[in-house]
Amino acid sequence: MRQRVFESRNAVLRQFSATLAVSCLLVLTGAGGASAQSGPPGPEQGKAAAQPADAAKDAAQNQRRTDEFAEAAQVINGPAGNPECVWLGRRVVRLMWRDDLDTAFRHLDLYDRFGCPGGHIQAAFRCLTRFGGQIDPKVAETLDSRVHACWINPAAQPQQAAAAAAQPAAPAANAQPQPAASPSPAASPSPTPAK
């Protein structure tokens, strides 16, 4: 009988110790979570704070794109000014510049499928090659802004070359034309006087 009492007592103690261990584990987990919430901001809180900044940046970028599409529609007559043609065409030109020709040709197929003029891509890319020295490969905005400028005006010229070409032409237009200097005749042997 005594043994039964000890066995039941041990069973109760085991049950009590198991319950106590689980309770302590839950309390420690809850305390750890509470201290994590009151401590410095974690990655989730940093993400929540960064979301409004990202939303503002996305809104500004969407507004810029909308303005660019509206500008293209006003400046370019015909299908090259349609938003889908502007978006796909600029993308094709950018991909061609970066030598990603496989992707550029896939986008070009879509561009053609929308009925956009292929000649405009050729003219915009030709314009972009004129500005090659002014495009910084490390800054994406320079390429994007140059592609957009060439899409809007494919006949654009680099400012340095245009300024150099306009400078000599301006004085020539204002000044009267000077006759070309005639070459001096070659010295002919002088006749020796007869004696």
C-alpha positions in Angstrom: 0.0 0.0 0.0 2.8 2.3 0.8 4.2 1.7 -2.6 0.9 2.7 -4.2 0.9 6.0 -2.3 4.4 6.7 -3.5 3.5 5.9 -7.1 0.5 8.1 -7.0 2.5 10.9 -5.3 5.2 10.6 -8.0 2.6 10.7 -10.7 1.1 13.9 -9.3 4.5 15.4 -8.9 5.4 14.5 -12.5 2.1 16.0 -13.7 2.7 19.2 -11.6 6.3 19.6 -12.9 5.2 19.2 -16.5 2.5 21.8 -16.0 4.9 24.1 -14.3 7.5 23.7 -17.1 4.9 24.5 -19.8 3.6 27.5 -17.8 7.1 28.8 -17.4 7.8 28.4 -21.1 4.7 30.3 -22.0 5.5 33.1 -19.6 9.0 33.4 -20.9 7.8 33.4 -24.5 5.3 36.1 -23.7 7.8 38.2 -21.8 10.3 37.9 -24.7 7.6 39.1 -27.1 6.7 42.0 -24.9 10.3 43.1 -24.6 10.8 42.8 -28.3 7.9 45.2 -28.9 9.1 47.8 -26.5 12.7 47.7 -27.7 14.2 49.4 -30.8 12.3 49.1 -34.0 12.8 45.7 -35.7 12.8 45.0 -39.4 9.0 44.7 -39.6 8.6 48.1 -37.9 11.2 49.6 -40.3 9.3 48.2 -43.2 6.1 49.7 -42.0 7.8 53.1 -41.7 9.4 52.8 -45.1 6.1 52.0 -46.8 4.7 55.6 -46.8 8.1 56.8 -48.3 7.9 54.1 -51.0 4.3 54.9 -51.7 5.2 58.6 -52.2 8.1 57.7 -54.5 5.9 55.4 -56.5 3.2 58.1 -56.8 5.8 60.6 -58.0 7.2 58.1 -60.5 3.7 57.3 -61.8 2.9 61.0 -62.2 6.2 61.5 -64.1 5.3 58.6 -66.5 1.8 60.0 -67.0 3.3 63.4 -67.8 5.8 61.9 -70.3 3.0 60.0 -72.1 0.9 63.2 -72.2 3.9 65.1 -73.6 4.5 62.5 -76.2 0.9 62.5 -77.3 1.0 66.3 -77.7 4.3 66.4 -79.6 4.1 63.3 -81.8 1.3 63.0 -84.3 0.2 59.5 -85.2 0.6 56.2 -83.5 4.1 56.8 -82.2 2.5 59.1 -79.7 0.1 56.5 -78.3 1.0 55.5 -74.7 1.5 51.8 -75.6 3.8 52.8 -78.5 5.8 55.2 -76.3 6.2 52.7 -73.5 7.2 49.8 -75.7 9.3 51.9 -78.1 11.4 53.5 -75.4 11.9 50.1 -73.8 13.1 48.6 -77.1 15.5 51.5 -77.7 16.8 51.2 -74.1 17.3 47.4 -74.5 19.1 47.9 -77.8 21.4 50.5 -76.1 22.3 47.9 -73.4 22.9 45.2 -76.1 20.1 43.0 -74.9 18.9 42.4 -78.5 17.0 39.2 -77.8 14.7 41.0 -75.3 14.6 44.0 -77.6 13.4 41.9 -80.5 10.7 40.3 -78.4 9.5 43.8 -77.3 9.7 44.9 -81.0 7.3 42.1 -81.9 4.8 43.5 -79.4 5.4 47.0 -80.7 4.6 45.9 -84.2 1.5 44.0 -83.0 0.1 47.3 -81.5 0.5 48.9 -84.9 3.3 51.2 -83.9 5.7 52.6 -86.6 9.0 50.8 -86.7 10.7 53.8 -88.3 10.3 55.8 -85.1 12.4 53.3 -83.2 15.1 53.5 -85.8 15.1 57.3 -85.7 15.1 57.3 -81.9 18.0 54.9 -81.7 20.0 56.9 -84.2 19.4 60.0 -82.1 20.5 58.1 -79.0 23.8 57.0 -80.6 24.6 60.7 -81.2 24.4 61.3 -77.5 26.6 58.3 -76.6 29.3 60.3 -74.8 26.8 62.1 -72.6 25.1 59.0 -71.2 26.5 57.9 -67.9 26.2 54.1 -67.6 26.2 54.2 -63.8 23.2 56.6 -63.6 20.0 55.0 -65.0 18.2 58.4 -65.2 20.6 59.8 -67.8 19.8 56.9 -70.2 16.0 57.1 -69.5 15.8 60.8 -69.9 17.9 60.7 -73.1 15.8 57.9 -74.5 12.6 59.9 -73.8 14.1 63.1 -75.3 15.1 61.1 -78.5 11.6 59.6 -78.6 10.0 63.0 -78.5 12.5 64.6 -81.0 14.4 62.0 -83.0 16.2 64.8 -84.9 17.8 66.2 -81.7 21.5 66.9 -81.8 24.0 66.9 -78.9 24.4 70.5 -77.5 28.2 70.6 -77.8 28.1 69.6 -81.5 25.1 71.8 -82.2 26.7 74.8 -80.5 30.0 74.2 -82.4 28.1 73.9 -85.7 26.0 77.0 -85.0 28.9 79.2 -83.9 30.9 79.2 -87.2 27.7 79.5 -89.2 26.5 82.6 -87.4 29.6 84.8 -88.3 29.5 83.6 -91.9 25.8 84.7 -92.2 26.5 88.2 -90.8 29.7 88.9 -92.7 29.9 89.5 -96.4 31.5 86.6 -98.3 35.2 87.1 -98.9 36.5 86.0 -102.2 38.8 83.1 -102.0 42.4 84.0 -102.1 43.8 83.1 -105.5 47.0 81.2 -105.4 50.0 83.3 -106.3 51.4 82.5 -109.6 54.6 80.5 -109.7 57.7 82.5 -110.2 58.6 82.2 -113.8 62.2 82.5 -114.8 62.8 86.1 -115.8 64.0 86.5 -119.3 67.6 87.5 -119.5 68.0 90.7 -121.5 69.6 90.3 -124.9 72.9 91.9 -125.4 
